[in-house]
Amino acid sequence: MNKHFWKWVKNQAEDDTEAERKLFLDGVISETTWFEDDITPAMFKEELDEGTGPITVWINSPGGDVIAAAQIYNMLSQYPGKVTVMIDGLAASA
């Protein structure tokens, strides 16, 4: 069972530049979706570092663990490429 709360989509580049990736954060970020044996911060970081092009992050989350959200924010802020954040929905608890 896949408990990822994130999904990557890569657009095709029309020239030699690195294609933009979209990162969709959907659903509650909790211990069972972030700190399980197979779903970890290290896995997210590895997937983040698989490309170097720009990233658009789409957030549609009903909230969740603030520690996990802070870790995601820190990883995205250290990403060497351009990161744009778009918010579709966010719970007050987030």
Secondary structure, DSSP 8 states (H G I E B T S, - for coil): ----SEEEEE---SSSS---EEEEEES-B-HHHHSSSSS-HHHHHHHHTT--S-EEEEEEE--B-HHHHHHHHHHHHH-SS-EEEEEEEE-TT-
